[in-house]
Amino acid sequence: MKILDWYILKRYLLTFFMMLLLFIPIGITVNLAEKIGKILENKVPFAAVAQYYLDFTIYFATLLLPIFLFLSVIWFTSKLANNTEVVAFLSSGVSYSRFLRPYLIGATLIAILALVLGMYLAPSASDGFNKFKYRYFKSSRDVQQTVNIYRQINDNEYIYVSNFDPRIKRGYYFTLEHFEGTKMTHKISANNLVYNEEDSTYTLNSYNIRKIGEDNEIIESKRKQDTVLDFSIDDLTPVQYIAETLSYGELTDFIEKERERGSSNINRYLVVKYKKWSLPVSVFILTIIAVAVSSMKRRGGMGINLAFGITIAMIFVFFDKVFGVMAEQSDFSPLIAVWLPVVIFGIFAFVLLQYAKR
C-alpha cells in the first residue's frame, strides 16, 4: 500500500473512531441526565447501571454507525479539499478512482465491524438495554401482546388465551385444539393456566377435555390438572423487541417457528433480519456519497459540505424509518422496505461519483 493509501486510510479510521468517542459520551450524558431521577428512585445497583450503559454504548453505536461514518468522511475529506491536498493528489496523475481506493478499503473494514456488531454483539447489548429500560424506566404492559392471543404451536395444535399476565405467568380462559388433518380430535379448556418455572410444567385450573370420536364424544373435568404442553411461556407472547436480541442464526430459526405458528409480527422480524445485511452495504454507499460531495473545494468551505451531508443523512434515516414502519404495519414487502432506500442512495452515489470525476 502506498503513502497516499496509508495517509487517507489513517485519517478515515481515526476520524470515524474519534467521532464515536466524541458523540457516545454525549449520548450517555444526555441519557443519564434524563434517567437519573428514576435510577435513584428505583435504587438501581451501580453494577446494573454500568452494564446498562455498556449495552447502551454498543446499541447506540450500531444504530448510528452509518451517520457517524458519513459525517466523519465529509469532515476530513473537506479538510483535505480546503488544504488543496485533493487537487495535489489528482494533479500528480492519480485518477479519481485510484484516489477513492483507500476510502473503499476503510469502508470494507467498517463494514466488517458493522456485520459483526449486527450479527452478534448488538443483539446481546439490545437484550440487556431493553430489559433494563422496561424494568426501570417504562411500563412493561405494552411490550408484549397480552389480550386475545391465538397461536399455532406445532403442526396439529392451536392455542388461545383470552388474557395473559407476563409478570405472574398466568393466562385466563385457555383453549387448546388438536387436529388430525382437518378433523378436531380433542379440545382442552381451562379457566386459567399457570406456568411452573421449577419443572417447566403448566397447571390448568377448572380443567376440561373434550375427546371427539367417530360416533361419540367424551368429556372429562378436573378441578386442577398439571401437564406438559408443547410451547414455552416465552414463546407464547414474545416481547416486541425479541428480534433485536437474537443473533442471525437464532433470528432465522425464530422467524421460521413464528411463521409456522401464524404470528402477525413476521414482517417486523424480517425487517430486523434484512437490516443486518443492508447496514454493511450502506457503509460503502455513504462513503462514496461523502467523498463525492466533499472532495471539491467550495466557497463556503467545510460548513457547506457538512450542511449538505447532514441533510442527506437525515433524508436517508427518514426513508429507512418510513419504509420500515410501512413493512411492519402493512403488507408492504420487508425486503423492498429495507433495500429500496439503499438502492435509491446507491444510484445517487453513482451519479455524484460521475459528476465528481469530471
C-alpha positions in Angstrom: 0.0 0.0 0.0 1.4 3.4 -1.0 1.8 6.5 1.1 -1.4 8.0 -0.3 -3.4 5.0 0.8 -2.0 5.0 4.3 -2.5 8.7 4.7 -6.2 8.6 3.7 -6.9 5.3 5.4 -5.5 6.5 8.7 -7.5 9.7 8.5 -10.6 7.7 7.6 -10.4 5.3 10.6 -9.1 7.9 13.1 -11.8 10.4 12.3 -14.5 7.8 12.5 -13.4 6.4 15.8 -12.9 10.0 17.2 -16.4 10.8 16.1 -17.7 7.8 18.1 -15.6 8.7 21.1 -17.0 12.2 20.9 -20.7 11.5 20.5 -21.1 8.4 22.6 -20.2 10.1 25.9 -22.5 12.9 24.9 -25.3 10.4 24.3 -24.6 8.7 27.7 -24.6 12.1 29.5 -27.9 13.2 28.0 -29.5 9.8 28.7 -28.2 9.8 32.3 -29.4 13.3 32.9 -32.8 12.3 31.8 -33.0 9.0 33.7 -31.1 9.8 36.9 -34.3 10.5 38.8 -35.8 7.1 38.1 -32.4 5.4 38.7 -32.3 6.9 42.2 -36.0 6.4 42.8 -35.7 2.7 42.0 -32.4 2.3 43.9 -30.8 0.6 40.9 -27.5 -1.1 41.8 -24.4 0.6 40.4 -23.3 -2.6 38.6 -26.7 -2.8 36.8 -26.4 0.9 35.7 -22.8 0.3 34.5 -23.9 -2.7 32.4 -26.8 -0.8 31.1 -24.6 2.0 29.8 -22.2 -0.5 28.3 -25.1 -2.1 26.4 -26.3 1.5 25.6 -22.9 2.3 24.0 -23.0 -0.8 21.7 -26.7 -0.2 20.9 -26.2 3.5 20.2 -23.0 3.0 18.1 -24.6 0.3 16.0 -27.8 2.3 15.4 -26.0 5.5 14.3 -22.8 3.9 12.8 -23.7 4.9 9.2 -24.4 8.5 10.2 -21.2 8.8 12.2 -19.2 7.3 9.3 -20.8 9.6 6.8 -20.2 12.8 8.8 -16.6 11.8 9.6 -15.7 11.2 6.0 -17.2 14.5 5.0 -15.3 16.2 7.8 -11.8 15.0 7.0 -12.2 15.0 3.2 -13.4 18.6 3.3 -10.3 19.5 5.3 -8.2 17.8 2.6 -10.0 19.7 -0.1 -9.7 23.1 1.7 -6.0 22.5 2.1 -5.8 21.7 -1.7 -4.5 18.3 -0.9 -7.1 16.6 -3.1 -6.1 18.9 -6.0 -2.5 17.9 -5.4 -3.3 14.2 -5.4 -5.2 14.4 -8.6 -2.7 16.8 -10.3 0.1 14.3 -9.7 -1.5 11.9 -12.1 -3.7 9.9 -9.6 -7.1 9.1 -11.1 -10.2 9.8 -9.1 -10.9 6.0 -8.9 -7.4 5.5 -7.5 -7.9 8.3 -5.1 -11.1 6.6 -3.9 -9.4 3.2 -3.2 -8.3 3.8 0.4 -11.8 5.1 1.2 -13.2 1.8 0.0 -10.6 -0.2 2.0 -11.6 1.8 5.1 -15.3 1.2 4.2 -14.6 -2.6 4.0 -13.1 -2.6 7.5 -16.0 -0.6 8.9 -18.5 -2.8 7.0 -16.9 -5.9 8.6 -17.2 -4.2 12.0 -20.9 -3.4 11.3 -21.5 -7.0 10.2 -20.0 -8.4 13.5 -21.9 -5.9 15.6 -25.2 -6.5 13.8 -24.9 -10.3 13.8 -23.5 -11.0 17.3 -22.7 -8.1 19.6 -25.6 -5.7 19.1 -28.3 -8.4 19.8 -26.8 -9.2 23.2 -26.5 -5.5 24.0 -30.1 -4.8 22.8 -31.3 -7.6 25.1 -29.7 -6.0 28.2 -30.6 -2.5 27.1 -34.3 -3.2 26.6 -34.7 -5.4 29.7 -33.2 -2.6 31.9 -35.3 0.1 30.1 -38.6 -1.8 30.6 -37.8 -2.8 34.1 -36.8 0.6 35.5 -37.9 3.3 33.0 -41.0 2.2 31.2 -44.1 0.1 31.9 -43.8 -3.4 30.6 -47.5 -3.5 29.9 -47.2 -2.7 26.2 -44.1 -4.6 25.4 -46.0 -7.9 24.9 -49.3 -9.0 23.5 -51.5 -9.8 26.4 -55.0 -9.9 25.0 -56.6 -12.4 22.6 -53.5 -14.5 21.9 -54.0 -17.1 19.2 -51.1 -19.2 18.1 -50.2 -22.4 16.3 -47.7 -24.3 18.4 -47.0 -27.2 16.2 -48.4 -28.9 13.0 -51.5 -30.2 14.8 -52.3 -27.9 17.8 -53.6 -24.4 18.2 -53.9 -22.4 21.5 -56.0 -19.4 22.5 -55.6 -17.3 25.7 -58.1 -14.5 26.3 -55.8 -12.6 28.7 -52.2 -13.1 29.8 -50.2 -11.6 32.7 -46.5 -11.9 31.9 -45.4 -10.8 35.5 -47.0 -13.8 37.2 -47.0 -16.0 34.0 -50.7 -16.7 34.2 -53.2 -16.9 31.3 -57.0 -16.7 31.5 -59.6 -18.7 29.5 -57.1 -21.0 27.9 -58.1 -23.3 25.0 -56.0 -26.0 23.1 -57.4 -27.6 20.0 -55.7 -30.7 18.5 -56.4 -31.6 14.8 -55.6 -34.6 12.7 -55.7 -33.3 9.2 -58.8 -31.1 9.1 -60.6 -33.0 11.9 -60.5 -32.0 15.6 -59.8 -35.0 17.8 -59.8 -33.3 21.2 -60.1 -29.9 22.8 -58.7 -28.8 26.2 -60.1 -25.7 28.1 -59.4 -24.2 31.4 -60.4 -21.1 33.3 -56.7 -20.2 33.8 -53.3 -21.6 33.1 -50.2 -21.1 35.3 -46.6 -21.8 34.3 -44.4 -23.6 36.9 -40.8 -22.4 36.4 -39.3 -25.1 38.7 -40.2 -28.0 36.4 -41.5 -26.2 33.2 -45.0 -27.6 33.6 -48.4 -26.0 33.4 -51.2 -26.1 36.0 -54.7 -25.9 34.4 -57.5 -24.9 36.8 -61.1 -25.8 36.1 -59.7 -28.3 33.5 -62.0 -29.8 30.8 -61.0 -32.1 27.9 -63.4 -33.0 25.2 -62.5 -36.1 23.2 -64.2 -36.3 19.8 -64.6 -39.9 18.4 -66.3 -41.1 15.2 -69.7 -41.7 16.9 -69.4 -40.2 20.3 -67.8 -37.6 22.5 -66.2 -38.0 25.9 -65.9 -35.0 28.3 -63.7 -35.2 31.4 -63.4 -32.5 34.0 -61.0 -31.9 36.9 -60.5 -29.1 39.4 -56.8 -28.9 38.6 -54.5 -30.7 36.1 -50.7 -30.5 35.9 -49.4 -31.2 32.5 -46.6 -30.6 29.9 -47.5 -28.5 26.8 -45.6 -28.1 23.6 -44.7 -24.5 24.0 -42.7 -22.4 26.4 -44.2 -19.4 28.2 -41.7 -17.1 26.4 -42.9 -18.4 23.0 -46.5 -17.7 24.0 -46.1 -13.9 23.8 -42.6 -12.8 22.7 -41.6 -9.3 23.6 -41.8 -6.8 20.7 -38.1 -6.3 20.6 -37.3 -10.0 20.6 -35.9 -9.9 17.0 -33.3 -7.3 18.0 -31.9 -9.6 20.8 -31.2 -12.6 18.6 -28.1 -13.4 16.6 -28.6 -14.0 12.9 -28.8 -17.8 13.2 -31.2 -17.6 16.1 -33.3 -15.0 14.4 -33.6 -17.1 11.2 -34.8 -20.1 13.3 -37.1 -17.9 15.3 -38.8 -16.5 12.2 -39.4 -19.9 10.8 -41.1 -21.0 14.0 -43.1 -17.9 14.2 -44.2 -18.3 10.6 -45.4 -21.9 11.4 -47.3 -20.5 14.4 -49.1 -17.9 12.3 -47.5 -14.9 14.0 -48.7 -11.5 12.8 -45.3 -9.9 13.5 -43.3 -11.7 10.8 -42.7 -8.5 8.8 -41.3 -6.8 11.9 -38.8 -9.7 12.4 -37.9 -9.8 8.7 -37.1 -6.1 8.7 -34.6 -6.6 11.5 -33.1 -9.6 9.7 -32.6 -7.8 6.4 -31.1 -4.7 8.1 -28.3 -6.9 9.4 -27.1 -7.2 5.7 -28.2 -3.7 4.5 -26.1 -1.9 7.1 -22.7 -3.0 5.8 -23.7 -2.2 2.2 -24.9 1.3 3.3 -21.4 1.9 4.6 -19.9 1.7 1.1 -22.7 3.9 -0.4 -22.5 6.6 2.2 -18.7 6.6 1.9 -18.9 7.2 -1.8 -21.5 10.0 -1.4 -19.4 11.7 1.3 -16.3 11.6 -0.8 -18.1 12.8 -4.0 -19.7 15.7 -2.1 -16.7 16.9 0.0 -13.7 16.3 -2.3 -14.3 19.6 -4.2 -13.2 22.9 -2.7 -16.2 25.2 -2.3 -16.5 28.9 -1.5 -18.5 28.1 1.7 -15.8 25.6 2.9 -16.4 22.8 5.3 -19.7 24.3 6.6 -21.4 23.9 3.2 -20.3 20.3 2.9 -21.4 19.4 6.5 -24.8 21.1 6.0 -25.3 19.1 2.8 -24.1 16.0 4.4 -26.4 16.3 7.4 -29.3 16.9 5.1 -28.5 13.7 3.1 -28.1 11.8 6.3 -31.5 12.9 7.6 -33.1 12.0 4.4 -31.5 8.6 4.5 -32.7 8.0 8.0 -36.2 9.3 7.1 -36.6 6.9 4.2 -35.2 4.0 6.2 -37.7 4.6 9.1 -40.7 5.3 6.9 -40.3 2.2 4.8 -39.5 0.1 7.9 -42.8 1.2 9.6 -44.7 0.5 6.3 -43.4 -3.0 6.2 -44.2 -3.6 9.9 -47.7 -2.3 9.8 -48.9 -3.3 6.4 -48.4 -5.9 3.7 -45.5 -4.0 2.1 -42.6 -6.3 1.4 -39.9 -6.2 4.2 -37.3 -7.0 1.6 -38.2 -4.0 -0.5 -38.7 -1.8 2.5 -35.1 -2.4 3.7 -33.3 -2.4 0.4 -35.2 0.3 -1.5 -33.5 3.2 0.4 -30.2 1.5 -0.1 -30.8 1.1 -3.9 -32.0 4.8 -4.2 -29.0 6.1 -2.4 -26.8 3.7 -4.4 -28.0 5.3 -7.6 -27.5 8.7 -6.1 -23.9 7.8 -5.1 -23.2 6.6 -8.7 -24.5 9.9 -10.2 -22.5 12.0 -7.7 -19.4 10.0 -8.3 -19.6 10.5 -12.1 -20.0 14.2 -11.5 -17.1 14.3 -9.1 -14.8 12.5 -11.7 -15.3 15.4 -14.1 
